[in-house]
């Protein structure tokens, strides 16, 4: 199992997108996606387990937005410390 972590993609020094990898099996791949809210898309493996959260607009997405999406997915919230690289970008 891999624990969750945040990955941010930059272009020209600005955040372009971000991805919150959630706890999942090592070889889990995205099989299906579902829009959770504006700017947030959940990825699911082929067994229907949520494996990640795409943050399409990292500049405008807040910690509350992400935690609302995680609540909708019945997952534990993230702390501001976990998202501090995203908020600093």
Secondary structure as UniProt FT lines:
FT   STRAND          5..11
FT   TURN            12..13
FT   STRAND          14..21
FT   TURN            26..27
FT   STRAND          32..37
FT   TURN            38..39
FT   STRAND          40..44
FT   TURN            46..47
FT   STRAND          50..55
FT   TURN            58..60
FT   HELIX           63..72
FT   TURN            73..74
FT   TURN            80..83
FT   HELIX           84..88
//
